[in-house]
Amino acid sequence: MHQLLRTRVNDFAVKLANVNGTGSASANGLLMQAIFRMGIPVSGKNLFPSNIQGLPTWYEIRVNKDGHTARALDYDLMVAMNSQTYARDVCEVREGGYLLYDSSWPLDRSLIRDDVTYLGVPLAQMCNDHFKDPRERILLKNIAYAGAMIAAIDVDMEIVTQLLDEKFSKKKALRESNLTALKLGYDYAKNNFRCPLPFYLEKMDTASDKILIDGNTATALGCLYAGATVAAWYPITPSTSVMDAFRGFCDQYRRDPETGKNNCLIIQAEDELSAIGMVIGASWNGARSFTSTSGPGISLMGELLGLAYYAEIPAVIMDIQRVGPSTGMPTRTQQGDIMACAYASHGDTKHILLFPSNPAECFEFAVKSFDLAERFQTPVFMLSDLDIGMNDWVVPRLTWDDAYRPDRGRVLDLAEIEQLSKFLRYTNEDENHIACRTLPGVHSKGAFFTRGSGHNKLGAYTEMPDEYQDVVERLLRKHKASAKFVPAPVIQKHKGARVGIVTLGGCDPAVREAIELLPQKGIEADFMRIRGFPFDVDVEEFLNAHDVNFIVEQNRDAQLCSLLTLETGVAKSKLRSVLAFGGFPLSAKNVIDGIFEHEDINLGELRDAIHR
Amino acid sequence: MPSIAKPIAVHPSLHKNALGLTVRDYEGAMSTLCAGCGHDSVTAAIIRALWELSTPPHMLAKMSGIGCSSKTPTYFVSGAHGFNSAHGRMAPIATGANAANRELTYIGISGDGDSLSIGLGHMCHAIRRNVKMLYIIENNGVYGLTKGQFSASADVGSKSKRGEPNRMAPIDSVSLGLSLGATFIARSFSGDKEQLVPILKAGLAHRGFAIVDVISPCVTFNDHVGSTKSYLHTRKHTRRVTESDFVPPATEILATIGQTGTTTVTMHDGSVVRFTGVPKDYDPTNRQRVTSYLQEHQGQGEVVTGLLYLDESVPDLHELSNSPDGALSKIPYEKLCPGAAELAKLQEEYR
């Protein structure tokens, strides 16, 4: 017990168990943002249900001075505000931890643990005494527990007050009631508990160059900066906020100051088939165009993605992955669309995929998606997920190079078309096997017939085997050539390591943390985070350079591992999967446990080899 | 449309349009449809309409889905970009294309399988959005490329080539369009070029989405006794309810206004559609009257043709979205990107 009660500064995790639709999100967000402003590395994971009101929802805050902010699986403090999940929540408190509850009602004695300290705050009672409106009483109960937490873990009250000032700058009455509620909780905690608890916060300076942003907002910002003008979509969790944010940015930045017209067109389509159709039509016609969707949408888009691939039309698809198959769990995260996107559509198809790991990369890769789609005249998928897309992440400030100009690819302009004797769509390929295209409305000499039916390299209809093969073989070469243009993997090597750990996307922080913890268990491992498909040679080299590679990903079927098996020459025996796919963000513990589940691999022998 | 290749020789006496182009300049590749196919007549009417309107070939975009009808964009205006997309998906692709560049003229060619079955939902929503385009349904009641299955437009009792009668109620694009708020609805017959050409011209000038359903008999699979989409049946049962005349903007039209039995509708671009020979109880600008008239006459087995309904007051997709007058695709990048300084500034909200 002594060890557990040792004072810990800026290194703990809090879980808040709430009922959705009661206004807890704003209280939790307030705490998270305040900690961020204190300059401490922090993450907030919102584990919310597919429901509007009444179901359990959790929010997890982890602070870690060393920057490890992947999901923690045991909690120093549980704020238990939901009686439905109480029995389960109490079990998740770590030994020697604390549980804060609403003591307006007595606790169920059978659920009391000896190794947990209970902090009862009469939240409902205090709010009922101070506020009249029933809705206000419910909402402000959340702010009251935030107040108690501020006292318990030493959140800087000045910062919290400042945040409330900013939030309610135009709503003075709300500011006052929020401050009152905050103070109710704060004072009660100060007067009744020994504050702060043995774990608490102290200001740091790690965040002055950082922002707190979710991946979907950053994705939308990337689309804005890339110069996208046509967006088409169908509402689907968890991608909806991409388009909501894009619309917001367009309202702000795309209204022509002179004419008052909108320099963008956002269409809410009737379904995802239509959404991708609109993107293809707009891209065919020379606009930068994108859609945002999730797994079920990818399934529906399959047909037209093949058309865009075969007819060589750019398209950008932001896939914010959720748990499948079928409707699955719309508010849970997964990396389940890797294979579906890599080979989307019937027949022989292969696509370009980008795997951002956080909102900063969402911004960067969103822009990249358009450049690649237009250069390679093909669909490009950016595979984000619910964890990246909908949670707030602390990332470095986004930067922009004003010298950037869109890579529109090989599009012939009027002068170039006029010089041609005849335009032949799929001829005259460059070193990356890309042919020239023309846009409608430029010159009749540039006219051609775009078709998803069999065509030869002249663009004409064909049913002849050699003419057909000629085209699709070039498409394969073109796809291979794009490997040099997708973002290179992030690789970190440790001297003598014979184990590789390979991952992608939002697994990044958990895997990095695991790599730092593994030496305690005698394992030095190298790190590779894959950021694009097709894979370039460096991916294969990394895999070959290690005796064994653990491929960490969030799906049941080891999709990244399968893709590596199919698309590199690496022996299958070198690849081992570590899978966590229940729908919550990954933690370092998942990674380490997953590695040790491979009992047939003699990690000890690999370790000995290092120390020899 | 020729179904055999002809040399590109232009007879000096061939008339030229305002662009100095002859009708042959609006032709395309050789048709590969069956000899006598109604679709080839529709193609010929399209060529005529575009030539008469002096549409610059490169400013036309030809969109289609999959099916016999969807092949036909290859057979007209080879100087225009064409897009033979996927079965039923022409409407979304055309919508996206139109969104990107509203400066072009869009013709969508579809069939009854493409529009009334697999792409029905898309067509309905393109109607709702009032996408500015001419949307032609070459309607033959049958699937040709897959050899003779009934389509959703087959009438109850109409017999297939094997003699089976269709028992399910048809989906009628005209009634559907009326119920969905379509702003331009016409029906014609591929064998009636005289009626069809002015309708197509009016459709091209229309402010929004113009549906033209053309009964276009399938000589191979649906031209037999017992079919209600055969040449003979269509000719016998057609009732030309309106005669319409399209008068382009620059033409003097005063003389026609005020004639007895004439309704004129001024199009968004200043051209005029002049209706003549309209029955007393019919008003092509009154949705309710049109609906009840059509229900009555279609109920009697008549194929009611003409420009049946027209409303120029409804804004199109771009007007609804407050788009710029020119193409979105042509806006210089500098106008689209807020730049580095603004990015730094806006991130203060994410602190």
Interface residues (C-beta under 8 A of the other chain):
Chain A: F36 R37 I211 L212 I213 T217 L221 L224 Y225 G227 T229 V230 A232 Q252 Y253 R254 D256 T259 G260 K261 N262 N263 C264 L265 I266 I267 A269 E270 D271 L273 S274 A275 I276 G277 M278 V279 I280 G281 A282 S283 W284 N285 G286 A287 S289 E303 L304 L307 R397 L398 T399 W400 D401 D402 Y404 R405 P406 T438 L439 P440 G441 V442 H443 S444 K445 G446 A447 F448 F449 T450 R451 G452 S453 Y461
Chain B: P56 P57 H58 M59 A61 M63 I66 P73 T74 S78 G79 A80 H81 G82 F83 N84 S85 A86 R89 A91 P92 I93 A94 T95 G96 A97 N98 A99 A100 N101 E103 L104 G121 H122 C124 H125 R129 L317 H318 S321 N322 S323 P324 D325 A327 L328 S329 K330 I331 Y333 K335 L336 C337 P338 G339 A340 E342 L343 A344 L346 Q347 Y350 R351
